[in-house]
């Protein structure tokens, strides 16, 4: 959608944000997550339920969300009550101001930063598996 503001034409994007430029060397969120879930011995699936991030699910429950673009890079991890206290002061989650939420957001700089979350996600998977 375009509209005129003074002498300028302003474009407004509606729908999925496409942060990657055609000449960008950034991998897609799906590619990153396909590589990342190899660290886990669980049946995980990758879905795009949102226009703003890509999700990894375990038994149709959201486990983590990833945004990896030129303007923003973050991960949101589902934090079960059983492990919240353990990670409440962890510097990985300093970006998350509301630790009462189910998903805690963390800033990442590069795809390798996801490795910092492997243990947390493993704990989450063990908890979910026991509940099944």
Secondary structure, 3 states (H helix, E strand, C coil): CEEEECCEEEECCCCCCCCCCCCCCCCCHHHHHHHHHHHCCCCEEEECCCCCCEEEEECCEEEEEEEECCCCEEEEEECCHHHHHHHCCCHHHCCCCCCCCCEEEEECCCHHHHHHHHHHHHHHHHHHHHHC
